Amino acid sequence: MGSAAEARQGDLRSYALVTGAYWADTITDGAIRTLVLFYFFDRGYSPFAVASLFLFYEVFGIVTNLVGGWLAARLGLKSTLVMGLAVQVAALGMLTAPAAWLVVPYVMAAQALSGIAKDLTKMSSKSAVKLVVPADAPDALFRWVAILTGSKNALKGVGFFLGGLLLTLVGFRTSLVMLAVIVGVALFVIVAFMHGELGRADGTARFGQMFSNTRAVNVLSAARLFLFASRDVWFVVGLPVFLETRLGWSFWQAGAFLAVWVIGYGAVQAAAPRLLGRSALPDGRNATWLALALAAAPAAIAIALDTGADPALVVIAGLAAFGVIFALNSAVHSYLILAYAQSGKAAMNVGFYYMANAGGRLAGTVLSGALYEWRGFTACLWASVAFVAATALLSLLLPTARASAVAHARDISA
């Protein structure tokens, strides 16, 4: 009994350290994105060229989540976290190179490392929740996941603002050095103060088990892909460029606006258990109706812009509505993947799910630049509507509360 309690206390301490490191990397990741986007757009890159800078970031995010889940199962979550932080420092160092080096292939390679770093730290932290929450407390799991995910997104918003502010005040390279120091401190803390691994490493875990998922995990992963494509197809490139070129906003104004949106989005995610009600845990039905409601926001923005309404008012109000509904939908997904994950292979199930998440971001990022350059901002919005509709259709296939309870019982007895 005593050894079990001590092990759980050690897991909680390690989880707190993992979460702190994840937060540091999250702020840095948001700042890097803003720095790269505005710095290279200001140098004359087209919207599609700017989007291409993030192509490897998303591609390697897919690979990282796939391989990272397997590595975490074999080596433990501490190892994957240390790898992620170290790679982020290397990515920041690459971007401090002389201006003549900062051509598209070089920056894409640096962004590839940044994508690997971000997804290794995210997968490590999200998987850790499954280890420290009791298996018979699904309501606690929903609250912990919502708080972690919400705080992460709020801090990413802080990163967006920090990136825009630093670019304005100290310039591109000095900003990157400052961010590298933040990540370096987090890496030192993990190496110096985290003893042992979080959870048990399984040296027998096979890579092929990454694809041995339940039907619920596979369907949810597909829904997640389209959900995040629906956000990034207009948020990643189209919206920031629209704010600067159409509305005439400065770097720090656009960065601050994106930061406020992401911080608010994170706050809604953290409050999702309370906002959705405590009468029952979320299931496939919640994911479905939230996706249907979400489709209305980008459609309304596109229609209003075509009718000549004040673009600033339309975008601000529409983005607020989209953010609230999207945050609730994302929080439900984040709970469901851990509820569906098999206890013995949580890291691999979560890695597979976030591989799909990265696939959606990749599709959204590329289309955001391409559609904006081809047909403008409203084309990005209508693509978002189509992606959300696909999310809703897939969500219809997710288990209901009764089916989820049966699956949970089977998992416990396995």
C-alpha positions, 0 to 999 in steps of 0.5 A, spaced: 500 500 500 505 504 501 509 503 495 503 504 491 502 511 494 509 513 493 509 511 486 503 515 485 506 521 489 512 520 484 507 520 478 504 526 480 510 530 481 513 528 475 507 530 471 507 537 474 514 537 471 512 535 465 506 540 464 511 546 466 516 544 461 510 543 456 507 550 457 514 553 456 515 549 449 507 551 448 509 559 449 515 558 445 511 554 439 506 560 438 511 565 438 516 562 433 509 561 428 508 569 429 515 571 428 516 566 422 509 568 419 510 576 419 518 576 418 517 573 412 511 576 409 514 582 411 520 580 406 515 580 400 513 572 401 507 571 398 501 567 402 502 561 399 510 561 400 509 563 407 504 557 408 510 553 405 514 555 410 510 551 415 509 545 411 515 540 414 512 543 421 506 539 419 509 533 415 514 532 421 508 533 426 504 527 423 511 522 423 513 524 430 506 523 433 506 516 430 513 514 432 513 518 438 507 514 441 511 508 440 518 511 443 514 513 449 511 506 450 518 503 449 523 508 453 518 512 457 515 519 457 521 523 460 525 520 454 520 523 449 520 530 453 527 531 453 528 529 446 522 534 444 525 540 448 532 539 446 530 539 438 526 545 440 533 549 442 536 546 436 530 549 431 531 556 434 538 556 433 538 554 426 533 560 425 538 565 428 543 564 422 545 570 417 539 572 413 542 570 406 541 562 409 534 564 411 531 561 404 525 557 403 528 550 404 532 552 410 527 555 414 522 549 412 528 544 415 528 549 421 520 548 422 520 541 421 525 540 427 520 545 431 514 541 429 518 534 432 519 538 438 512 541 439 509 534 438 513 530 442 512 534 448 505 535 447 504 527 446 508 526 453 504 531 457 497 528 454 499 521 455 501 523 462 494 524 464 492 517 463 497 515 468 495 519 474 488 519 474 484 513 477 481 509 472 474 509 476 474 517 475 472 519 468 469 525 471 476 527 474 479 525 467 475 530 463 476 536 468 484 534 468 484 534 460 480 540 459 484 544 464 491 541 461 488 543 454 485 549 456 491 552 459 496 550 453 492 554 448 491 560 453 499 560 453 500 559 446 496 565 445 501 568 450 506 566 445 502 569 439 502 576 442 510 575 445 512 573 438 509 579 435 511 584 440 518 581 440 519 582 433 517 589 433 521 591 439 528 587 439 527 584 432 527 577 429 534 574 431 534 577 438 527 574 439 529 567 437 535 567 442 530 569 448 526 563 446 531 558 446 533 561 453 526 559 455 526 552 452 533 551 455 531 552 462 525 548 461 530 542 459 535 543 465 529 543 470 527 536 467 534 533 467 535 535 474 529 534 478 525 529 474 527 522 477 525 516 473 520 515 468 513 517 468 509 511 467 513 504 465 517 503 459 515 497 455 521 494 451 516 489 448 512 495 445 512 494 437 511 499 432 505 495 428 501 496 435 500 503 433 495 501 428 492 496 432 486 501 435 479 500 437 474 503 432 472 508 436 479 511 436 480 510 429 473 514 428 475 520 433 482 520 429 478 521 423 474 527 426 479 530 429 483 531 422 477 534 419 476 539 425 483 542 425 483 542 418 477 547 419 480 551 423 487 552 420 484 553 413 483 560 415 486 561 421 494 560 420 495 564 414 489 567 411 487 571 417 493 574 419 494 576 412 487 579 412 488 583 418 495 586 415 493 587 408 485 588 408 485 591 415 491 595 415 493 592 422 501 592 425 505 586 427 503 587 434 496 588 433 495 582 429 499 578 434 495 581 440 488 579 437 490 572 435 493 572 442 487 574 445 483 569 441 487 563 443 487 565 450 480 566 450 479 559 446 483 556 452 479 559 457 473 556 454 476 549 453 478 549 461 471 551 463 468 545 458 466 541 464 462 546 467 459 549 460 457 542 458 454 541 464 455 535 469 449 531 468 453 526 464 460 525 461 460 527 453 460 522 448 459 522 440 452 526 440 456 532 444 461 531 438 456 531 433 452 537 435 458 541 436 460 540 429 454 542 426 453 548 430 461 550 428 459 550 421 455 556 422 460 561 424 465 561 418 459 560 413 456 567 417 463 570 416 463 569 409 456 571 407 457 577 411 463 579 408 460 578 401 454 583 403 459 589 404 459 589 412 464 592 416 470 587 415 473 588 422 466 587 426 465 581 422 471 578 423 472 579 430 465 577 432 465 571 427 472 569 430 469 569 437 463 565 436 467 560 432 472 560 438 467 558 443 464 552 439 471 550 437 474 550 444 468 546 446 468 541 441 476 540 441 475 539 449 470 533 448 475 530 443 481 531 448 477 527 453 474 522 448 481 520 446 483 518 453 476 515 455 477 510 449 485 509 449 487 502 452 490 503 459 496 499 456 497 503 450 495 510 452 501 513 449 500 509 442 493 511 442 494 518 443 500 518 438 495 515 433 490 520 434 495 526 434 498 524 428 491 525 425 490 532 428 497 534 425 494 531 418 489 536 419 493 542 421 497 540 415 492 540 410 489 546 413 495 550 413 497 548 405 490 550 403 490 556 407 495 559 403 493 557 397 486 558 397 487 565 400 492 567 394 487 564 389 480 566 391 481 570 397 479 570 404 472 567 403 474 561 399 478 559 406 472 560 410 467 556 405 473 550 405 472 551 413 465 549 412 466 543 408 471 540 413 466 541 419 461 538 415 465 532 414 467 532 422 460 532 424 458 526 419 464 522 422 462 524 429 455 520 428 459 514 428 462 515 435 459 511 441 454 514 445 454 514 453 451 507 453 456 504 448 462 508 451 460 504 458 460 498 455 467 499 451 470 501 458 468 495 462 471 491 456 477 495 457 477 494 465 476 486 464 482 486 458 
